[in-house]
Amino acid sequence: MSNDVTSTDGGASTAPPTRRRRALWVAGVAGLTGVVGLAALGGVAARDDKPTSNRASDAQPSTNQQNVSDAGGADDGAKKDGAKEDGGPEGEWSGDDWSGFDDRSDKNGKDQKDGKDEKDRARQVPCDTDKLIQEIVFANNKHGGVLELAKGCTYNLTRNDYQGNGLPVITERITLKGEHTTIGRDATADYFRILNVGPGGDLTLQGLSIKGGQTRQPTMTADPATVWAPYSALVRSTVANTAAKPDVAEAPGGKPATASSPATAAKAATATAAKPAAAAKPAAAAKPAAEAKPAAEAKPAAEAKPAEATKATTTAAKPVVVAAKPAAVGPAVVPLVEQPGFTDGAGVLVQPGGRAEILDSELLYNQSGGNGGGLANFGSTRLSKTTVAHNTAFFFGGGIFNAGLLQVDESKIKDNTGIIGGGGISNGAAEIFTDDVDGGSVWVYKSEITDNETLGFGGGVLDVEGTTTLHETTVSGNTAVLAGGGVAVADSQLTLKNATVVKNSTAGVGGGVAVAFDSAATIENSKIKDNTAGFFGAGLYNDDSVTTVRDSEVAGNRAVGPSGSGGGIYNTDGGEITLHRTKVTYNFATLPPGGISNGLFSSVRLDDESAVSANRPTNCLNVPGCF
């Protein structure tokens, strides 16, 4: 469930879902108190504050040839940096493995909706922001259209006239085509996102830069270690060890949380992240599951009044408050789709039932107070030959957040920051102030996910309860403080095919890939090389999950911390790893082994064509046939 929900126009919802999520367990890190440095975060805050006009964006101003605003007028400027030299056709993606986008034209090439050629429906939009707004309104009222924007123009948005959006919500099939064209939010303007695709809306962007969108920063404090504490016993113990300090988890009643009581510690850590929200929870919700009331005594979710289910406000003084459901309520009511938060998607938001294609375009310098700095997708979205860079999300998905169907092909996701998790792409989200968000389906093809970062889990890619496939894709140079420098998955399905995971890092576990909490991962014809971790599994960390590695290479990874072990592969907590025709070589760890470390009650199976050699200080621990 989303951390807060909205109506179709981006406002607060009056009928939130009633489902209660099960607690996740994601791989964590022991003893990171002095490593994480969470004080630098400066607080991550609540998500439903409405925009105000007293804050300025840090987004860099555009330098296109022409600049206009919705206040009118135009001026000359230099050609935009990094502008694309061609606005060519969309990529060569065949779509054989993707059903999110079908052919929407008939055999004669006519539009199926109104039978007109695209050329007949095209309208020229001068370099005037007010004219652009008027044409979108007209297209919404006239069953869509193609808007050809002025070449080299910057449409500068200065007003928040559309309920948190700089442009009218897209409700029909609309194409915005440009050439070295920018649609951006003025740096001194009120908080708002640039584009919002509503249910039934169908937006195509081509040859555009979407730049500088900003939704309000959260005002409640939280930090990645606290957010992830309910999902990992090791991270819980880190939080518990600092219980004497301010803003540290306390158990109900004021006692410090301890690692010896995992359920209590988890609740306490969550309470730290959102104390006002925790105050709304009944006493039964704060107790371990074993002490919760039986289902017969619990009030069914369906009987709860909407006002009791959620109290979403838009003031800084009151965060989102959600009444907790007793732990033993029986079968949960499962919503059909996840819902976006009010501040999700600073550049582009695609709502459930909406569709978007972003071709030969850029999403740059957008900052979300919730999830999805550049893009938040809850519907169906395709990016092709597109760059998503320098975006920030205060929660998940610095570049892209997904809870729907997402295809990324021949694109670059780089230099983004997701503070809690998923620096580049986050498919789903862990619980913060309300329920978690289930991930959807993500397919990344022939793309680069580079130099993204997070203070939590998944520097390059994070998946929480979703499905992610990285095909012929490079994940490199990403950083996560807690776990999964390159890729982190929890209760998810991960496929790496002909992929490269290289030179990623974490202070915790899983420098290259972290697979945890009953996930299933398949790594085929791929390379996991030269990644680093401060603790365990610099190449691959597998916890309570099943991972199959075929025809692949795990090499040159280094677990460099004082307790570093399993430089190549670290398997624990009942995890299962099977290696077929795979090489684990030249990995290093501070403590033995440097190659593969296999914990008690876990299993690692090697076939006769796999090799584990030249690792330091030793090759294997507790792996049959390997020493």
C-alpha positions as CSV (number, residue, x, y, z in Angstrom):
1,M,0.0,0.0,0.0
2,S,1.3,3.5,-0.7
3,N,2.7,5.5,2.1
4,D,-0.1,8.0,1.4
5,V,-2.8,7.9,-1.2
6,T,-4.4,10.4,-3.5
7,S,-7.4,10.9,-5.6
8,T,-7.1,10.9,-9.4
9,D,-6.2,14.5,-9.5
10,G,-3.3,14.2,-7.1
11,G,-5.2,15.2,-3.9
12,A,-5.7,13.3,-0.7
13,S,-7.9,10.2,-0.9
14,T,-11.0,9.8,1.2
15,A,-11.2,6.0,0.9
16,P,-7.8,4.4,1.5
17,P,-7.2,0.7,1.2
18,T,-7.6,-1.5,4.3
19,R,-5.0,-4.1,3.7
20,R,-2.3,-4.7,6.4
21,R,1.1,-5.8,5.0
22,R,3.1,-8.7,6.4
23,A,6.5,-7.7,7.7
24,L,9.3,-8.2,5.3
25,W,12.8,-9.4,6.2
26,V,15.6,-8.0,4.2
27,A,19.3,-8.6,4.5
28,G,20.9,-6.1,6.9
29,V,24.1,-5.0,8.5
30,A,25.5,-5.5,12.0
31,G,27.4,-2.8,13.8
32,L,26.9,0.1,11.3
33,T,26.4,2.8,13.9
34,G,29.7,4.4,13.2
35,V,29.6,3.7,9.5
36,V,26.2,4.9,8.2
37,G,26.5,8.5,9.3
38,L,22.7,9.0,9.1
39,A,23.0,12.4,10.8
40,A,24.0,13.8,7.4
41,L,20.5,13.0,6.1
42,G,19.1,15.9,8.1
43,G,15.7,14.2,8.5
44,V,13.4,12.7,6.0
45,A,9.9,13.9,6.4
46,A,6.1,13.3,5.9
47,R,4.7,13.3,2.5
48,D,1.4,15.0,2.3
49,D,2.3,18.7,2.7
50,K,0.8,20.9,0.0
51,P,3.1,23.2,-2.0
52,T,3.9,26.7,-0.7
53,S,5.5,29.6,-2.5
54,N,8.3,30.3,0.0
55,R,10.8,27.6,-1.2
56,A,13.0,27.7,-4.2
57,S,14.2,24.8,-6.3
58,D,17.8,23.8,-6.6
59,A,17.2,22.6,-10.1
60,Q,19.6,24.1,-12.6
61,P,18.0,26.6,-15.0
62,S,17.6,25.7,-18.6
63,T,19.9,27.3,-21.2
64,N,17.8,26.7,-24.4
65,Q,17.7,29.2,-27.2
66,Q,14.3,30.6,-26.2
67,N,12.8,30.9,-22.8
68,V,9.1,31.6,-22.1
69,S,7.0,31.4,-19.1
70,D,3.3,31.3,-18.2
71,A,3.8,35.0,-17.3
72,G,4.3,35.6,-21.0
73,G,7.3,36.8,-23.1
74,A,10.4,35.2,-24.6
75,D,14.1,35.8,-24.5
76,D,17.2,34.5,-26.3
77,G,19.6,32.0,-24.7
78,A,22.3,29.6,-25.5
79,K,21.5,26.2,-26.9
80,K,20.7,23.7,-24.2
81,D,23.6,21.6,-22.8
82,G,23.4,18.0,-23.8
83,A,20.6,18.5,-26.2
84,K,20.0,15.6,-28.4
85,E,21.1,15.9,-32.0
86,D,18.4,13.7,-33.4
87,G,14.7,13.3,-32.6
88,G,14.7,10.0,-34.4
89,P,12.2,7.2,-34.2
90,E,11.8,5.1,-31.0
91,G,14.2,2.3,-30.4
92,E,14.4,-1.1,-32.0
93,W,12.8,-2.9,-29.1
94,S,10.8,-5.7,-30.5
95,G,8.4,-6.1,-27.5
96,D,8.5,-9.9,-27.7
97,D,8.8,-10.1,-23.9
98,W,6.7,-7.1,-23.1
99,S,2.9,-6.9,-23.1
100,G,2.5,-3.4,-21.6
101,F,2.4,-1.7,-25.0
102,D,0.5,-3.0,-28.0
103,D,0.0,-1.6,-31.4
104,R,-2.6,1.1,-31.2
105,S,-3.1,1.6,-34.9
106,D,-5.1,-0.3,-37.5
107,K,-3.7,-1.9,-40.6
108,N,-4.0,1.4,-42.5
109,G,-1.9,3.2,-39.9
110,K,-5.0,5.2,-38.7
111,D,-5.5,6.1,-35.1
112,Q,-8.0,3.6,-33.6
113,K,-9.6,6.2,-31.4
114,D,-10.9,8.8,-34.0
115,G,-9.7,7.5,-37.4
116,K,-7.6,10.5,-38.1
117,D,-4.0,10.5,-39.2
118,E,-1.5,11.9,-36.6
119,K,-0.7,14.7,-39.1
120,D,-4.3,15.7,-39.4
121,R,-4.5,16.0,-35.6
122,A,-1.2,17.8,-35.1
123,R,-1.3,21.4,-33.8
124,Q,1.7,23.8,-33.7
125,V,2.4,25.3,-30.3
126,P,4.4,28.6,-30.3
127,C,7.1,29.2,-27.7
128,D,4.5,30.5,-25.2
129,T,3.8,28.6,-22.0
130,D,0.2,29.9,-21.7
131,K,-0.4,28.6,-25.3
132,L,0.9,25.2,-24.3
133,I,-1.5,25.0,-21.3
134,Q,-4.4,26.1,-23.5
135,E,-3.6,23.4,-26.2
136,I,-3.4,20.7,-23.5
137,V,-6.8,21.8,-22.2
138,F,-8.2,21.8,-25.7
139,A,-6.8,18.3,-26.5
140,N,-8.3,16.9,-23.3
141,N,-11.7,18.3,-24.3
142,K,-11.4,17.2,-27.9
143,H,-10.4,13.5,-27.5
144,G,-6.6,14.1,-27.6
145,G,-4.2,15.3,-30.2
146,V,-0.6,15.8,-31.2
147,L,1.1,19.0,-30.1
148,E,4.3,20.0,-31.9
149,L,6.3,22.3,-29.6
150,A,8.6,25.0,-30.7
151,K,12.2,23.9,-31.5
152,G,14.8,25.1,-28.9
153,C,12.1,26.6,-26.6
154,T,11.9,26.4,-22.8
155,Y,8.4,26.5,-21.6
156,N,8.9,27.9,-18.1
157,L,6.2,27.0,-15.6
158,T,5.7,29.5,-12.8
159,R,2.2,28.7,-11.4
160,N,0.7,25.8,-9.6
161,D,-2.8,26.0,-11.0
162,Y,-3.6,22.3,-11.4
163,Q,-3.7,20.7,-7.9
164,G,0.0,20.1,-7.5
165,N,0.8,20.0,-11.2
166,G,2.4,22.6,-13.5
167,L,0.4,21.4,-16.5
168,P,-3.2,20.2,-16.8
169,V,-3.7,16.5,-15.9
170,I,-3.6,14.4,-19.1
171,T,-6.9,12.6,-19.5
172,E,-6.9,11.8,-23.2
173,R,-4.3,10.5,-25.7
174,I,-1.9,13.4,-26.2
175,T,1.5,13.6,-27.8
176,L,4.0,16.3,-27.0
177,K,6.8,16.5,-29.6
178,G,9.7,18.8,-29.4
179,E,13.3,19.2,-30.7
180,H,15.8,20.5,-28.1
181,T,12.7,21.6,-26.2
182,T,12.4,21.9,-22.4
183,I,9.3,22.0,-20.1
184,G,10.5,23.1,-16.7
185,R,9.5,24.5,-13.4
186,D,10.9,28.0,-12.6
187,A,13.4,27.8,-9.8
188,T,11.5,30.3,-7.7
189,A,8.1,28.9,-8.3
190,D,5.8,27.1,-5.9
191,Y,6.2,23.3,-5.4
192,F,4.6,21.2,-8.2
193,R,5.3,18.3,-10.5
194,I,5.5,18.9,-14.2
195,L,3.2,16.3,-15.7
196,N,0.5,14.1,-14.4
197,V,-1.2,11.3,-16.4
198,G,-4.6,10.5,-15.0
199,P,-6.6,7.3,-15.3
200,G,-7.5,6.8,-19.0
201,G,-4.8,9.3,-20.0
202,D,-2.2,8.3,-22.6
203,L,0.8,10.6,-22.9
204,T,3.7,10.4,-25.4
205,L,6.7,12.6,-24.9
206,Q,9.3,12.8,-27.7
207,G,12.4,15.0,-27.9
208,L,11.7,16.8,-24.7
209,S,13.5,17.6,-21.4
210,I,11.3,17.5,-18.3
211,K,13.3,19.6,-15.8
212,G,13.2,20.9,-12.3
213,G,9.9,19.6,-11.0
214,Q,9.8,19.7,-7.2
215,T,7.2,18.4,-4.7
216,R,7.3,19.5,-1.1
217,Q,10.0,18.0,1.2
218,P,8.8,15.8,4.0
219,T,8.8,17.3,7.5
220,M,8.9,14.2,9.7
221,T,12.3,12.7,10.6
222,A,13.2,9.2,9.6
223,D,16.4,7.5,8.6
224,P,17.2,4.5,6.5
225,A,18.4,2.3,9.4
226,T,15.1,2.9,11.2
227,V,13.0,2.3,8.2
228,W,14.7,-1.0,7.4
229,A,14.9,-2.1,11.1
230,P,11.6,-4.1,11.0
231,Y,12.8,-6.1,8.1
232,S,16.2,-7.3,9.5
233,A,17.3,-8.6,12.8
234,L,20.8,-7.4,12.2
235,V,19.7,-3.8,11.4
236,R,17.3,-3.9,14.4
237,S,20.3,-4.7,16.7
238,T,22.1,-1.7,15.3
239,V,19.2,0.5,16.2
240,A,18.8,-1.1,19.6
241,N,22.5,-0.5,20.5
242,T,21.9,3.3,20.3
243,A,18.7,3.3,22.3
244,A,20.1,5.7,24.8
245,K,20.5,8.4,22.2
246,P,17.8,10.9,21.0
247,D,15.5,9.8,18.2
248,V,16.3,6.1,18.9
249,A,13.8,3.3,18.8
250,E,12.0,2.7,22.1
251,A,9.6,-0.1,22.9
252,P,6.0,0.9,23.9
253,G,6.2,2.1,27.4
254,G,9.5,3.8,27.0
255,K,11.9,0.9,27.3
256,P,14.7,0.6,24.9
257,A,14.2,-1.9,22.0
258,T,16.4,-4.9,22.1
259,A,17.5,-7.4,19.5
260,S,16.3,-10.2,21.8
261,S,12.7,-9.2,21.1
262,P,12.5,-8.9,17.3
263,A,8.8,-8.1,17.0
264,T,8.9,-5.5,19.8
265,A,12.1,-4.0,18.4
266,A,10.5,-3.8,14.9
267,K,7.5,-1.9,16.2
268,A,9.7,0.4,18.3
269,A,11.8,1.2,15.3
270,T,8.8,2.0,13.2
271,A,7.5,4.2,16.0
272,T,10.6,6.3,15.9
273,A,10.1,7.0,12.2
274,A,6.5,8.2,12.8
275,K,5.7,8.8,16.4
276,P,2.4,10.6,15.8
277,A,1.3,7.7,13.5
278,A,2.3,5.2,16.1
279,A,0.2,7.0,18.7
280,A,-2.9,6.1,16.7
281,K,-2.2,2.4,16.8
282,P,-4.1,0.3,19.3
283,A,-2.2,-1.5,22.0
284,A,-2.6,-4.9,20.3
285,A,-0.8,-3.6,17.3
286,A,2.3,-2.8,19.3
287,K,2.6,-6.3,20.8
288,P,4.3,-9.3,19.1
289,A,2.0,-11.3,16.8
290,A,1.8,-14.1,19.4
291,E,0.1,-11.7,21.8
292,A,-2.3,-10.2,19.4
293,K,-6.1,-10.8,19.8
294,P,-7.6,-13.7,17.9
295,A,-9.4,-13.0,14.7
296,A,-12.8,-13.4,16.3
297,E,-12.1,-10.5,18.6
298,A,-10.5,-8.3,15.9
299,K,-12.6,-5.7,14.2
300,P,-12.7,-6.5,10.5
301,A,-11.1,-4.0,8.2
302,A,-14.3,-3.7,6.2
303,E,-16.2,-2.3,9.3
304,A,-13.7,0.5,9.9
305,K,-14.9,3.9,9.0
306,P,-12.9,5.8,6.3
307,A,-12.0,8.4,8.9
308,E,-10.6,5.8,11.1
309,A,-8.7,4.1,8.3
310,T,-6.6,7.2,7.5
311,K,-6.3,10.8,8.5
312,A,-4.3,12.4,5.8
313,T,-3.7,16.1,6.3
314,T,-1.8,18.7,4.4
315,T,-0.2,20.6,7.2
316,A,3.4,20.3,8.4
317,A,2.2,19.8,12.0
318,K,0.2,16.5,11.4
319,P,1.7,13.6,9.4
320,V,-0.3,10.8,7.8
321,V,-2.0,8.7,10.4
322,V,-3.3,5.3,9.7
323,A,-5.1,3.2,12.2
324,A,-3.4,-0.1,12.5
325,K,-5.2,-3.4,11.9
326,P,-4.9,-6.1,14.5
327,A,-2.3,-8.7,13.6
328,A,-4.8,-11.6,13.5
329,V,-7.6,-10.2,11.4
330,G,-7.6,-13.1,9.0
331,P,-7.6,-12.7,5.2
332,A,-6.7,-9.2,4.2
333,V,-8.6,-7.1,1.7
334,V,-6.2,-6.7,-1.3
335,P,-6.5,-3.6,-3.4
336,L,-6.4,-4.0,-7.2
337,V,-3.7,-1.4,-7.6
338,E,-1.3,0.6,-5.6
339,Q,-2.1,4.3,-5.3
340,P,0.4,7.2,-5.6
341,G,1.2,9.6,-2.8
342,F,0.5,13.3,-3.1
343,T,4.2,14.1,-3.6
344,D,5.2,11.1,-5.8
345,G,6.7,11.8,-9.2
346,A,8.2,15.3,-9.4
347,G,8.9,15.1,-13.1
348,V,6.2,12.8,-14.3
349,L,3.5,10.9,-12.4
350,V,1.5,8.1,-14.2
351,Q,-1.6,7.2,-12.2
352,P,-3.2,3.8,-12.2
353,G,-5.0,3.3,-15.5
354,G,-2.7,5.8,-17.2
355,R,-0.1,5.1,-19.9
356,A,3.0,6.9,-21.0
357,E,5.8,6.6,-23.5
358,I,8.8,8.7,-23.1
359,L,11.0,8.6,-26.2
360,D,14.3,10.3,-27.0
361,S,13.8,12.6,-23.9
362,E,15.3,13.6,-20.6
363,L,14.1,13.7,-17.0
364,L,16.5,16.0,-15.2
365,Y,17.0,17.7,-11.8
366,N,13.5,16.8,-10.5
367,Q,13.1,16.4,-6.7
368,S,10.3,14.4,-5.1
369,G,9.2,14.7,-1.5
370,G,8.0,11.1,-1.7
371,N,8.8,8.4,-4.3
372,G,10.1,8.8,-7.8
373,G,12.2,11.9,-8.4
374,G,12.1,11.8,-12.2
375,L,9.2,9.4,-12.7
376,A,6.6,7.6,-10.6
377,N,4.7,5.0,-12.5
378,F,1.6,3.3,-11.1
379,G,0.2,2.5,-14.6
380,S,2.0,1.5,-17.7
381,T,5.1,3.3,-18.9
382,R,7.8,2.8,-21.4
383,L,11.1,4.7,-21.7
384,S,13.2,4.4,-24.8
385,K,16.5,6.1,-25.6
386,T,15.9,8.4,-22.6
387,T,18.1,9.8,-19.9
388,V,17.0,10.0,-16.3
389,A,19.6,11.9,-14.4
390,H,20.3,14.1,-11.3
391,N,16.9,13.4,-9.8
392,T,16.2,12.9,-6.0
393,A,13.5,11.2,-4.0
394,F,13.3,11.6,-0.2
395,F,11.9,8.1,0.0
396,F,12.3,5.5,-2.8
397,G,13.3,5.7,-6.4
398,G,15.6,8.6,-7.0
399,G,15.4,8.2,-10.7
400,I,12.3,6.1,-11.2
401,F,9.7,4.6,-8.8
402,N,7.4,1.8,-10.1
403,A,4.3,0.1,-8.9
404,G,2.9,-0.8,-12.3
405,L,4.3,-2.0,-15.6
406,L,7.6,-0.4,-16.6
407,Q,9.8,-1.0,-19.6
408,V,13.2,0.8,-20.0
409,D,15.2,0.2,-23.2
410,E,18.3,1.7,-24.5
411,S,18.3,4.3,-21.8
412,K,20.5,5.7,-19.1
413,I,19.6,6.0,-15.4
414,K,22.4,7.8,-13.7
415,D,23.5,10.1,-10.9
416,N,20.1,9.9,-9.0
417,T,19.6,9.7,-5.3
418,G,16.9,7.8,-3.4
419,I,17.5,8.5,0.3
420,I,15.7,5.5,1.8
421,G,16.1,3.0,-1.0
422,G,16.5,2.5,-4.8
423,G,18.8,5.2,-5.9
424,G,18.3,4.6,-9.6
425,I,15.1,2.5,-9.8
426,S,12.8,1.3,-7.0
427,N,10.2,-1.3,-7.9
428,G,8.0,-1.0,-4.8
429,A,8.8,0.4,-1.3
430,A,9.2,-0.7,2.3
431,E,6.9,0.6,4.9
432,I,7.6,4.1,6.3
433,F,4.6,5.9,7.8
434,T,1.9,3.6,6.4
435,D,1.9,0.3,4.5
436,D,4.5,-0.8,2.1
437,V,4.0,-0.5,-1.7
438,D,4.2,-3.8,-3.7
439,G,6.4,-3.6,-6.7
440,G,5.1,-4.2,-10.2
441,S,6.9,-5.6,-13.2
442,V,10.1,-4.0,-14.5
443,W,12.0,-4.9,-17.6
444,V,15.3,-3.1,-18.3
445,Y,16.9,-3.8,-21.7
446,K,20.2,-2.6,-23.2
447,S,20.4,0.1,-20.7
448,E,22.9,1.6,-18.1
449,I,22.2,2.1,-14.4
450,T,25.2,4.0,-13.1
451,D,26.4,6.2,-10.3
452,N,23.2,6.2,-8.3
453,E,23.2,6.2,-4.5
454,T,21.1,5.6,-1.4
455,L,21.6,5.6,2.3
456,G,19.5,2.5,2.6
457,F,19.1,-0.5,0.3
458,G,19.6,-0.9,-3.5
459,G,22.0,1.8,-4.8
460,G,21.2,1.0,-8.4
461,V,18.0,-1.1,-8.3
462,L,15.7,-2.0,-5.4
463,D,12.7,-4.5,-5.7
464,V,10.2,-5.0,-2.9
465,E,7.6,-7.7,-3.6
466,G,7.8,-7.3,-7.4
467,T,9.4,-8.7,-10.5
468,T,12.6,-7.2,-12.1
469,T,14.5,-8.3,-15.2
470,L,17.8,-6.8,-16.2
471,H,18.6,-7.9,-19.7
472,E,21.8,-6.9,-21.5
473,T,22.1,-4.1,-18.9
474,T,25.0,-2.7,-17.0
475,V,24.7,-1.8,-13.3
476,S,27.9,0.0,-12.3
477,G,29.3,2.5,-9.9
478,N,26.3,2.6,-7.6
479,T,26.4,2.9,-3.8
480,A,24.2,1.8,-0.9
481,V,25.2,2.4,2.7
482,L,23.2,-0.5,4.2
483,A,22.9,-3.3,1.6
484,G,22.8,-4.1,-2.1
485,G,25.2,-1.6,-3.7
486,G,24.2,-2.6,-7.2
487,V,20.9,-4.5,-6.8
488,A,18.8,-5.4,-3.7
489,V,15.6,-7.5,-3.7
490,A,13.2,-8.6,-1.0
491,D,10.4,-11.1,-1.4
492,S,10.8,-10.6,-5.2
493,Q,11.8,-12.3,-8.4
494,L,15.0,-11.2,-10.0
495,T,16.5,-12.1,-13.4
496,L,19.9,-11.0,-14.6
497,K,20.5,-12.1,-18.2
498,N,23.6,-11.1,-20.1
499,A,24.0,-8.4,-17.5
500,T,27.0,-6.8,-15.9
501,V,27.1,-5.8,-12.2
502,V,30.5,-4.1,-11.7
503,K,32.2,-1.7,-9.3
504,N,29.3,-1.1,-7.0
505,S,29.8,-0.7,-3.2
506,T,28.1,-0.9,0.2
507,A,29.2,-0.4,3.8
508,G,27.1,-3.4,4.7
509,V,26.3,-6.6,2.7
510,G,25.9,-7.4,-0.9
511,G,28.2,-5.1,-2.7
512,G,27.0,-6.3,-6.1
513,V,23.7,-8.1,-5.5
514,A,21.7,-8.7,-2.3
515,V,18.9,-11.3,-2.5
516,A,16.8,-11.7,0.7
517,F,13.5,-12.6,2.4
518,D,12.3,-15.6,0.3
519,S,13.3,-14.1,-3.0
520,A,14.0,-16.1,-6.2
521,A,16.9,-15.0,-8.4
522,T,18.3,-16.3,-11.6
523,I,21.6,-15.0,-12.9
524,E,22.5,-16.2,-16.4
525,N,25.4,-15.4,-18.7
526,S,26.3,-12.4,-16.4
527,K,29.3,-10.9,-14.7
528,I,29.4,-9.8,-11.0
529,K,32.9,-8.2,-10.8
530,D,35.0,-5.8,-8.7
531,N,32.2,-4.9,-6.2
532,T,33.0,-4.1,-2.5
533,A,31.3,-4.6,0.8
534,G,32.1,-3.7,4.3
535,F,30.7,-6.9,5.8
536,F,29.6,-10.0,3.8
537,G,29.0,-11.0,0.2
538,A,30.9,-8.4,-1.8
539,G,29.8,-10.1,-5.0
540,L,26.5,-11.9,-4.1
541,Y,24.7,-12.0,-0.7
542,N,21.9,-14.6,-0.5
543,D,19.7,-14.7,2.6
544,D,16.7,-17.0,3.1
545,S,16.3,-17.1,-0.7
546,V,16.9,-19.4,-3.7
547,T,19.5,-18.2,-6.3
548,T,20.6,-20.0,-9.4
549,V,23.7,-18.9,-11.2
550,R,24.4,-20.2,-14.7
551,D,27.3,-19.6,-17.2
552,S,28.4,-16.6,-15.2
553,E,31.4,-15.1,-13.5
554,V,31.8,-13.9,-9.9
555,A,35.3,-12.3,-9.8
556,G,37.5,-9.7,-8.2
557,N,35.0,-8.8,-5.4
558,R,36.3,-7.6,-2.0
559,A,34.8,-7.8,1.5
560,V,37.1,-5.3,3.1
561,G,35.7,-4.5,6.6
562,P,37.2,-5.8,9.8
563,S,34.6,-8.6,9.8
564,G,34.5,-9.0,6.1
565,S,33.9,-12.5,4.8
566,G,32.7,-14.3,1.7
567,G,34.2,-11.9,-0.8
568,G,32.6,-13.7,-3.7
569,I,29.4,-15.2,-2.3
570,Y,27.9,-15.2,1.2
571,N,25.0,-17.6,1.8
572,T,23.1,-17.7,5.1
573,D,19.8,-18.3,7.0
574,G,18.6,-21.3,5.0
575,G,19.5,-19.8,1.6
576,E,20.0,-22.1,-1.4
577,I,22.6,-21.4,-4.2
578,T,23.2,-23.5,-7.2
579,L,26.1,-22.9,-9.5
580,H,26.2,-24.2,-13.1
581,R,29.2,-23.7,-15.3
582,T,30.2,-20.7,-13.2
583,K,33.6,-19.3,-12.1
584,V,34.2,-17.8,-8.6
585,T,37.7,-16.5,-8.8
586,Y,40.1,-13.8,-7.5
587,N,37.7,-12.6,-4.7
588,F,39.1,-11.3,-1.4
589,A,37.9,-11.1,2.2
590,T,39.5,-9.9,5.4
591,L,38.4,-13.1,7.2
592,P,38.3,-16.5,5.5
593,P,36.9,-17.5,3.1
594,G,37.4,-15.2,0.2
595,G,35.5,-17.2,-2.3
596,I,32.2,-18.7,-1.0
597,S,31.0,-18.7,2.6
598,N,28.0,-21.0,3.4
599,G,26.2,-20.8,6.7
600,L,24.7,-23.6,8.8
601,F,21.4,-24.9,7.5
602,S,22.1,-23.3,4.1
603,S,23.3,-25.0,0.9
604,V,25.6,-24.3,-2.0
605,R,25.8,-26.8,-4.8
606,L,28.5,-26.8,-7.5
607,D,28.3,-28.8,-10.7
608,D,31.4,-30.4,-12.2
609,E,31.9,-27.6,-14.7
610,S,32.0,-24.8,-12.0
611,A,35.3,-23.6,-10.6
612,V,36.2,-21.9,-7.3
613,S,39.8,-20.9,-7.3
614,A,42.5,-18.2,-6.6
615,N,40.4,-16.6,-3.8
616,R,42.0,-15.2,-0.7
617,P,42.6,-16.1,2.1
618,T,40.8,-19.4,1.2
619,N,38.3,-20.5,-1.4
620,C,35.3,-22.0,0.6
621,L,33.7,-22.6,4.0
622,N,31.2,-25.4,4.4
623,V,30.8,-26.0,0.7
624,P,30.9,-29.7,-0.3
625,G,33.8,-30.4,-2.7
626,C,35.4,-27.0,-2.2
627,F,38.2,-26.0,0.3
